[in-house]
């Protein structure tokens, strides 16, 4: 397997499922907000209703996914990129 194919496989195997989960949560939240207003208005605690709770959960999962990707890219993808660059003879930016 070439370094470029290895990089693609490493990206697809981990990044796509996480991105799909975060986008799925967003779509579920948007769908519930547009179709189930009564459900989203259910009070949870004090002034916090289900709609606001799901929106806060979405922000938290998005932040967690971004932090995870930054760590994953630094530890796994960056070394693969360097190997792919070395295999292609790329030395850096030449302008």
The first five atom37 places (N, CA, C, CB, O) and aatype in JSON, in Angstrom:
{
  "aatype": [20, 20, 20, 20, 20, 20, 20, 20, 20, 20, 20, 20, 20, 20, 20, 20, 20, 20, 20, 20, 20, 20, 20, 20, 20, 20, 20, 20, 20, 20, 20, 20, 20, 20, 20, 20, 20, 20, 20, 20, 20, 20, 20, 20, 20, 20, 20, 20, 20, 20, 20, 20, 20, 20, 20, 20, 20, 20, 20, 20, 20, 20, 20, 20, 20, 20, 20, 20, 20, 20, 20, 20, 20, 20, 20, 20, 20, 20, 20, 20, 20, 20, 20, 20, 20, 20, 20, 20, 20, 20, 20, 20, 20, 20, 20],
  "atom_mask": [
    [1, 1, 1, 1, 1],
    [1, 1, 1, 1, 1],
    [1, 1, 1, 1, 1],
    [1, 1, 1, 1, 1],
    [1, 1, 1, 1, 1],
    [1, 1, 1, 1, 1],
    [1, 1, 1, 1, 1],
    [1, 1, 1, 1, 1],
    [1, 1, 1, 1, 1],
    [1, 1, 1, 1, 1],
    [1, 1, 1, 1, 1],
    [1, 1, 1, 1, 1],
    [1, 1, 1, 1, 1],
    [1, 1, 1, 1, 1],
    [1, 1, 1, 1, 1],
    [1, 1, 1, 1, 1],
    [1, 1, 1, 1, 1],
    [1, 1, 1, 1, 1],
    [1, 1, 1, 1, 1],
    [1, 1, 1, 1, 1],
    [1, 1, 1, 1, 1],
    [1, 1, 1, 1, 1],
    [1, 1, 1, 1, 1],
    [1, 1, 1, 1, 1],
    [1, 1, 1, 1, 1],
    [1, 1, 1, 1, 1],
    [1, 1, 1, 1, 1],
    [1, 1, 1, 1, 1],
    [1, 1, 1, 1, 1],
    [1, 1, 1, 1, 1],
    [1, 1, 1, 1, 1],
    [1, 1, 1, 1, 1],
    [1, 1, 1, 1, 1],
    [1, 1, 1, 1, 1],
    [1, 1, 1, 1, 1],
    [1, 1, 1, 1, 1],
    [1, 1, 1, 1, 1],
    [1, 1, 1, 1, 1],
    [1, 1, 1, 1, 1],
    [1, 1, 1, 1, 1],
    [1, 1, 1, 1, 1],
    [1, 1, 1, 1, 1],
    [1, 1, 1, 1, 1],
    [1, 1, 1, 1, 1],
    [1, 1, 1, 1, 1],
    [1, 1, 1, 1, 1],
    [1, 1, 1, 1, 1],
    [1, 1, 1, 1, 1],
    [1, 1, 1, 1, 1],
    [1, 1, 1, 1, 1],
    [1, 1, 1, 1, 1],
    [1, 1, 1, 1, 1],
    [1, 1, 1, 1, 1],
    [1, 1, 1, 1, 1],
    [1, 1, 1, 1, 1],
    [1, 1, 1, 1, 1],
    [1, 1, 1, 1, 1],
    [1, 1, 1, 1, 1],
    [1, 1, 1, 1, 1],
    [1, 1, 1, 1, 1],
    [1, 1, 1, 1, 1],
    [1, 1, 1, 1, 1],
    [1, 1, 1, 1, 1],
    [1, 1, 1, 1, 1],
    [1, 1, 1, 1, 1],
    [1, 1, 1, 1, 1],
    [1, 1, 1, 1, 1],
    [1, 1, 1, 1, 1],
    [1, 1, 1, 1, 1],
    [1, 1, 1, 1, 1],
    [1, 1, 1, 1, 1],
    [1, 1, 1, 1, 1],
    [1, 1, 1, 1, 1],
    [1, 1, 1, 1, 1],
    [1, 1, 1, 1, 1],
    [1, 1, 1, 1, 1],
    [1, 1, 1, 1, 1],
    [1, 1, 1, 1, 1],
    [1, 1, 1, 1, 1],
    [1, 1, 1, 1, 1],
    [1, 1, 1, 1, 1],
    [1, 1, 1, 1, 1],
    [1, 1, 1, 1, 1],
    [1, 1, 1, 1, 1],
    [1, 1, 1, 1, 1],
    [1, 1, 1, 1, 1],
    [1, 1, 1, 1, 1],
    [1, 1, 1, 1, 1],
    [1, 1, 1, 1, 1],
    [1, 1, 1, 1, 1],
    [1, 1, 1, 1, 1],
    [1, 1, 1, 1, 1],
    [1, 1, 1, 1, 1],
    [1, 1, 1, 1, 1],
    [1, 1, 1, 1, 1]
  ],
  "atom_positions": [
    [[0.84, -1.17, 0.0], [0.0, 0.0, 0.0], [0.89, 1.24, 0.0], [-0.96, -0.01, 1.22], [1.83, 1.34, 0.79]],
    [[0.61, 2.17, -0.87], [1.4, 3.39, -0.93], [1.07, 4.29, 0.25], [1.15, 4.13, -2.26], [0.06, 4.1, 0.93]],
    [[1.93, 5.25, 0.49], [1.73, 6.15, 1.63], [0.47, 6.98, 1.45], [2.95, 7.07, 1.8], [-0.22, 7.28, 2.42]],
    [[0.16, 7.36, 0.21], [-1.04, 8.14, -0.05], [-2.3, 7.31, 0.19], [-1.03, 8.68, -1.48], [-3.28, 7.82, 0.75]],
    [[-2.29, 6.06, -0.23], [-3.44, 5.18, 0.01], [-3.61, 4.91, 1.5], [-3.27, 3.85, -0.76], [-4.73, 4.81, 1.99]],
    [[-2.51, 4.78, 2.21], [-2.56, 4.57, 3.65], [-3.15, 5.79, 4.35], [-1.16, 4.27, 4.2], [-3.92, 5.66, 5.31]],
    [[-2.79, 6.98, 3.87], [-3.33, 8.22, 4.43], [-4.84, 8.3, 4.19], [-2.63, 9.44, 3.81], [-5.59, 8.65, 5.1]],
    [[-5.28, 7.98, 2.98], [-6.72, 7.99, 2.68], [-7.48, 7.01, 3.56], [-6.96, 7.66, 1.2], [-8.55, 7.33, 4.08]],
    [[-6.92, 5.81, 3.72], [-7.59, 4.79, 4.53], [-7.67, 5.21, 6.0], [-6.84, 3.45, 4.41], [-8.69, 4.99, 6.65]],
    [[-6.61, 5.81, 6.51], [-6.61, 6.25, 7.91], [-7.63, 7.36, 8.12], [-5.21, 6.74, 8.32], [-8.27, 7.43, 9.17]],
    [[-7.79, 8.21, 7.14], [-8.76, 9.3, 7.24], [-10.18, 8.78, 7.15], [-8.52, 10.32, 6.15], [-11.05, 9.18, 7.93]],
    [[-10.41, 7.88, 6.22], [-11.77, 7.36, 6.03], [-12.24, 6.52, 7.2], [-11.84, 6.53, 4.76], [-13.41, 6.59, 7.59]],
    [[-11.34, 5.74, 7.77], [-11.76, 4.78, 8.8], [-12.19, 5.46, 10.11], [-10.64, 3.82, 9.09], [-13.02, 4.91, 10.83]],
    [[-11.67, 6.61, 10.41], [-11.99, 7.26, 11.68], [-12.75, 8.57, 11.51], [-10.73, 7.52, 12.45], [-13.7, 8.83, 12.25]],
    [[-12.35, 9.39, 10.56], [-12.9, 10.74, 10.46], [-14.33, 10.73, 9.92], [-12.02, 11.6, 9.58], [-15.18, 11.45, 10.45]],
    [[-14.6, 9.95, 8.9], [-15.93, 9.96, 8.31], [-17.02, 9.52, 9.28], [-15.95, 9.07, 7.09], [-18.07, 10.16, 9.32]],
    [[-16.83, 8.45, 10.08], [-17.88, 8.09, 11.03], [-18.15, 9.17, 12.09], [-17.51, 6.8, 11.72], [-19.3, 9.4, 12.46]],
    [[-17.1, 9.82, 12.57], [-17.28, 10.88, 13.57], [-18.02, 12.06, 12.95], [-15.92, 11.33, 14.14], [-18.94, 12.61, 13.56]],
    [[-17.62, 12.45, 11.74], [-18.31, 13.56, 11.07], [-19.76, 13.21, 10.78], [-17.58, 13.92, 9.78], [-20.64, 14.07, 10.89]],
    [[-20.03, 11.97, 10.4], [-21.39, 11.54, 10.13], [-22.23, 11.59, 11.41], [-21.4, 10.12, 9.55], [-23.4, 11.99, 11.36]],
    [[-21.67, 11.2, 12.53], [-22.41, 11.24, 13.8], [-22.75, 12.67, 14.2], [-21.59, 10.56, 14.91], [-23.87, 12.94, 14.63]],
    [[-21.8, 13.59, 14.05], [-22.05, 14.98, 14.42], [-23.09, 15.6, 13.48], [-20.74, 15.8, 14.38], [-23.99, 16.3, 13.94]],
    [[-22.98, 15.34, 12.19], [-23.97, 15.86, 11.25], [-25.34, 15.23, 11.47], [-23.52, 15.61, 9.81], [-26.36, 15.9, 11.33]],
    [[-25.36, 13.95, 11.82], [-26.63, 13.29, 12.12], [-27.32, 13.91, 13.32], [-26.4, 11.8, 12.37], [-28.54, 14.12, 13.3]],
    [[-26.56, 14.22, 14.37], [-27.13, 14.88, 15.54], [-27.68, 16.25, 15.15], [-26.07, 15.02, 16.64], [-28.75, 16.64, 15.63]],
    [[-26.97, 16.97, 14.31], [-27.45, 18.28, 13.86], [-28.77, 18.14, 13.09], [-26.39, 18.96, 12.97], [-29.7, 18.9, 13.31]],
    [[-28.83, 17.17, 12.18], [-30.05, 16.98, 11.39], [-31.23, 16.55, 12.26], [-29.82, 15.95, 10.29], [-32.35, 17.0, 12.04]],
    [[-30.98, 15.68, 13.22], [-32.06, 15.28, 14.14], [-32.56, 16.48, 14.93], [-31.58, 14.16, 15.1], [-33.76, 16.65, 15.11]],
    [[-31.64, 17.29, 15.4], [-32.01, 18.49, 16.15], [-32.82, 19.45, 15.27], [-30.75, 19.2, 16.69], [-33.83, 19.99, 15.72]],
    [[-32.38, 19.66, 14.04], [-33.11, 20.56, 13.14], [-34.48, 20.0, 12.78], [-32.29, 20.81, 11.87], [-35.46, 20.74, 12.73]],
    [[-34.55, 18.7, 12.55], [-35.83, 18.07, 12.22], [-36.8, 18.15, 13.38], [-35.61, 16.62, 11.81], [-37.98, 18.46, 13.18]],
    [[-36.34, 17.87, 14.59], [-37.2, 17.98, 15.76], [-37.66, 19.42, 15.99], [-36.49, 17.46, 17.0], [-38.81, 19.66, 16.35]],
    [[-36.77, 20.36, 15.78], [-37.11, 21.77, 15.99], [-38.18, 22.23, 15.0], [-35.86, 22.64, 15.86], [-39.03, 23.06, 15.33]],
    [[-38.14, 21.71, 13.78], [-39.1, 22.16, 12.78], [-40.42, 21.39, 12.81], [-38.5, 22.03, 11.42], [-41.44, 21.92, 12.36]],
    [[-40.42, 20.18, 13.33], [-41.65, 19.38, 13.28], [-42.27, 19.09, 14.64], [-41.36, 18.08, 12.6], [-43.48, 18.89, 14.72]],
    [[-41.5, 19.07, 15.69], [-42.01, 18.69, 17.01], [-41.78, 19.8, 18.01], [-41.34, 17.39, 17.49], [-41.04, 19.65, 18.98]],
    [[-42.43, 20.92, 17.78], [-42.26, 22.07, 18.66], [-42.72, 21.81, 20.08], [-43.0, 23.25, 18.11], [-42.11, 22.29, 21.03]],
    [[-43.79, 21.03, 20.24], [-44.28, 20.73, 21.58], [-43.29, 19.87, 22.36], [-45.62, 20.03, 21.5], [-43.11, 20.05, 23.56]],
    [[-42.64, 18.94, 21.68], [-41.66, 18.08, 22.34], [-40.44, 18.9, 22.72], [-41.25, 16.91, 21.42], [-39.89, 18.72, 23.81]],
    [[-40.01, 19.78, 21.85], [-38.82, 20.59, 22.13], [-39.08, 21.6, 23.25], [-38.36, 21.32, 20.86], [-38.13, 22.1, 23.86]],
    [[-40.35, 21.91, 23.54], [-40.69, 22.89, 24.58], [-40.8, 22.26, 25.96], [-41.98, 23.58, 24.24], [-41.05, 22.97, 26.94]],
    [[-40.62, 20.96, 26.07], [-40.71, 20.29, 27.37], [-39.62, 20.82, 28.29], [-40.58, 18.74, 27.21], [-38.44, 20.85, 27.93]],
    [[-40.03, 21.25, 29.48], [-39.06, 21.81, 30.44], [-38.26, 20.69, 31.08], [-39.78, 22.64, 31.51], [-38.81, 19.67, 31.5]],
    [[-36.96, 20.9, 31.17], [-36.09, 19.94, 31.84], [-35.77, 20.4, 33.26], [-34.79, 19.74, 31.04], [-36.13, 19.73, 34.23]],
    [[-35.08, 21.54, 33.36], [-34.71, 22.09, 34.66], [-34.81, 23.6, 34.56], [-33.27, 21.64, 35.09], [-34.17, 24.21, 33.71]],
    [[-35.6, 24.22, 35.42], [-35.71, 25.68, 35.42], [-36.15, 26.2, 34.05], [-34.37, 26.31, 35.82], [-37.21, 25.83, 33.55]],
    [[-35.33, 27.07, 33.46], [-35.65, 27.63, 32.15], [-35.1, 26.79, 30.99], [-35.11, 29.04, 32.05], [-35.29, 27.14, 29.83]],
    [[-34.45, 25.7, 31.3], [-33.85, 24.85, 30.27], [-34.9, 23.87, 29.73], [-32.62, 24.07, 30.85], [-35.41, 23.02, 30.46]],
    [[-35.2, 24.01, 28.44], [-36.13, 23.07, 27.82], [-35.35, 22.07, 26.96], [-37.18, 23.82, 26.97], [-34.14, 22.19, 26.8]],
    [[-36.06, 21.1, 26.41], [-35.41, 20.03, 25.65], [-34.7, 20.58, 24.41], [-36.43, 18.98, 25.24], [-33.61, 20.1, 24.07]],
    [[-35.29, 21.55, 23.74], [-34.66, 22.13, 22.54], [-33.32, 22.78, 22.86], [-35.59, 23.16, 21.91], [-32.33, 22.57, 22.15]],
    [[-33.3, 23.56, 23.93], [-32.04, 24.21, 24.33], [-31.04, 23.17, 24.81], [-32.29, 25.26, 25.42], [-29.84, 23.3, 24.55]],
    [[-31.52, 22.16, 25.52], [-30.63, 21.09, 25.98], [-29.99, 20.34, 24.82], [-31.39, 20.12, 26.86], [-28.79, 20.05, 24.85]],
    [[-30.78, 20.03, 23.78], [-30.22, 19.36, 22.61], [-29.25, 20.27, 21.85], [-31.35, 18.91, 21.68], [-28.24, 19.8, 21.32]],
    [[-29.54, 21.56, 21.8], [-28.62, 22.49, 21.14], [-27.29, 22.57, 21.89], [-29.26, 23.89, 21.04], [-26.23, 22.62, 21.27]],
    [[-27.35, 22.58, 23.22], [-26.12, 22.59, 24.01], [-25.35, 21.28, 23.85], [-26.43, 22.83, 25.5], [-24.12, 21.28, 23.79]],
    [[-26.09, 20.17, 23.77], [-25.46, 18.87, 23.53], [-24.77, 18.86, 22.16], [-26.5, 17.74, 23.61], [-23.67, 18.32, 22.01]],
    [[-25.41, 19.47, 21.18], [-24.81, 19.54, 19.85], [-23.53, 20.36, 19.86], [-25.81, 20.14, 18.85], [-22.55, 19.98, 19.23]],
    [[-23.54, 21.47, 20.57], [-22.31, 22.28, 20.68], [-21.2, 21.48, 21.37], [-22.6, 23.59, 21.46], [-20.05, 21.54, 20.95]],
    [[-21.56, 20.76, 22.41], [-20.57, 19.95, 23.12], [-19.99, 18.85, 22.26], [-21.19, 19.36, 24.36], [-18.78, 18.61, 22.28]],
    [[-20.84, 18.15, 21.5], [-20.33, 17.07, 20.65], [-19.49, 17.63, 19.51], [-21.5, 16.24, 20.09], [-18.5, 17.01, 19.11]],
    [[-19.86, 18.78, 18.98], [-19.05, 19.39, 17.93], [-17.68, 19.79, 18.46], [-19.77, 20.63, 17.34], [-16.67, 19.55, 17.81]],
    [[-17.64, 20.38, 19.65], [-16.37, 20.74, 20.27], [-15.52, 19.5, 20.54], [-16.61, 21.51, 21.58], [-14.32, 19.49, 20.28]],
    [[-16.15, 18.45, 21.05], [-15.42, 17.21, 21.33], [-14.88, 16.59, 20.05], [-16.33, 16.2, 22.05], [-13.75, 16.09, 20.03]],
    [[-15.67, 16.62, 18.97], [-15.21, 16.07, 17.7], [-14.03, 16.88, 17.14], [-16.36, 16.05, 16.68], [-13.09, 16.31, 16.6]],
    [[-14.08, 18.19, 17.28], [-12.97, 19.03, 16.8], [-11.7, 18.78, 17.6], [-13.35, 20.52, 16.89], [-10.61, 18.7, 17.02]],
    [[-11.83, 18.65, 18.9], [-10.66, 18.37, 19.73], [-10.08, 16.99, 19.43], [-11.01, 18.47, 21.21], [-8.87, 16.82, 19.37]],
    [[-10.98, 16.01, 19.23], [-10.52, 14.66, 18.89], [-9.79, 14.68, 17.54], [-11.72, 13.67, 18.84], [-8.74, 14.06, 17.4]],
    [[-10.34, 15.39, 16.55], [-9.71, 15.41, 15.24], [-8.34, 16.07, 15.3], [-10.61, 16.14, 14.23], [-7.4, 15.61, 14.65]],
    [[-8.22, 17.14, 16.05], [-6.91, 17.81, 16.17], [-5.87, 16.86, 16.75], [-7.03, 19.07, 17.05], [-4.73, 16.82, 16.28]],
    [[-6.26, 16.1, 17.76], [-5.32, 15.14, 18.35], [-5.03, 14.0, 17.38], [-5.88, 14.59, 19.67], [-3.87, 13.59, 17.23]],
    [[-6.06, 13.48, 16.72], [-5.9, 12.37, 15.78], [-5.03, 12.79, 14.59], [-7.27, 11.88, 15.28], [-4.18, 12.03, 14.14]],
    [[-5.27, 13.99, 14.09], [-4.47, 14.47, 12.96], [-3.0, 14.63, 13.36], [-5.02, 15.8, 12.44], [-2.11, 14.3, 12.59]],
    [[-2.77, 15.14, 14.55], [-1.4, 15.35, 15.0], [-0.63, 14.06, 15.24], [-1.4, 16.16, 16.24], [0.56, 13.97, 14.95]],
    [[-1.32, 13.06, 15.77], [-0.61, 11.82, 16.12], [-0.6, 10.79, 15.0], [-1.23, 11.22, 17.34], [0.35, 10.01, 14.89]],
    [[-1.65, 10.76, 14.17], [-1.77, 9.7, 13.18], [-1.62, 10.2, 11.75], [-3.11, 9.02, 13.33], [-0.87, 9.63, 10.96]],
    [[-2.33, 11.26, 11.41], [-2.35, 11.71, 10.02], [-1.09, 12.47, 9.62], [-3.56, 12.57, 9.77], [-0.59, 12.3, 8.51]],
    [[-0.57, 13.31, 10.5], [0.62, 14.09, 10.15], [1.83, 13.23, 9.8], [0.97, 15.02, 11.29], [2.51, 13.54, 8.82]],
    [[2.14, 12.17, 10.55], [3.25, 11.32, 10.13], [3.01, 10.65, 8.76], [3.51, 10.24, 11.18], [3.94, 10.47, 7.98]],
    [[1.75, 10.3, 8.49], [1.44, 9.72, 7.18], [1.59, 10.74, 6.06], [0.02, 9.15, 7.18], [2.03, 10.4, 4.96]],
    [[1.24, 11.98, 6.34], [1.41, 13.04, 5.34], [2.89, 13.25, 5.05], [0.77, 14.36, 5.83], [3.29, 13.4, 3.9]],
    [[3.7, 13.25, 6.1], [5.15, 13.42, 5.9], [5.74, 12.28, 5.07], [5.87, 13.5, 7.25], [6.59, 12.51, 4.21]],
    [[5.28, 11.05, 5.32], [5.76, 9.92, 4.52], [5.31, 10.04, 3.08], [5.28, 8.6, 5.1], [6.07, 9.73, 2.16]],
    [[4.07, 10.5, 2.87], [3.57, 10.67, 1.5], [4.35, 11.77, 0.78], [2.06, 11.0, 1.51], [4.68, 11.63, -0.4]],
    [[4.64, 12.86, 1.48], [5.42, 13.94, 0.88], [6.82, 13.48, 0.51], [5.5, 15.14, 1.83], [7.33, 13.82, -0.56]],
    [[7.42, 12.72, 1.4], [8.77, 12.22, 1.12], [8.76, 11.29, -0.09], [9.35, 11.48, 2.36], [9.69, 11.3, -0.9]],
    [[7.72, 10.49, -0.22], [7.61, 9.57, -1.35], [7.39, 10.29, -2.67], [6.5, 8.6, -1.13], [7.77, 9.78, -3.73]],
    [[6.77, 11.47, -2.6], [6.53, 12.25, -3.81], [7.67, 13.2, -4.14], [5.25, 13.03, -3.67], [7.68, 13.83, -5.2]],
    [[8.61, 13.31, -3.24], [9.76, 14.2, -3.47], [9.44, 15.65, -3.17], [10.24, 14.08, -4.9], [10.1, 16.55, -3.68]],
    [[8.43, 15.89, -2.35], [8.02, 17.26, -2.0], [8.9, 17.75, -0.87], [6.52, 17.32, -1.6], [9.0, 17.09, 0.17]],
    [[9.53, 18.91, -1.04], [10.45, 19.42, -0.04], [9.85, 20.54, 0.8], [11.69, 19.91, -0.7], [10.39, 20.86, 1.86]],
    [[8.79, 21.13, 0.38], [8.2, 22.26, 1.11], [7.65, 23.25, 0.11], [9.23, 22.94, 2.04], [7.63, 23.0, -1.1]],
    [[7.21, 24.39, 0.62], [6.63, 25.4, -0.25], [7.71, 26.06, -1.07], [5.86, 26.45, 0.56], [8.7, 26.57, -0.54]],
    [[7.51, 26.05, -2.36], [8.41, 26.74, -3.28], [7.6, 27.74, -4.08], [9.15, 25.74, -4.21], [6.81, 27.37, -4.94]],
    [[7.81, 29.0, -3.78], [7.04, 30.03, -4.48], [7.96, 31.03, -5.09], [6.07, 30.73, -3.55], [7.5, 31.98, -5.73]]
  ]
}
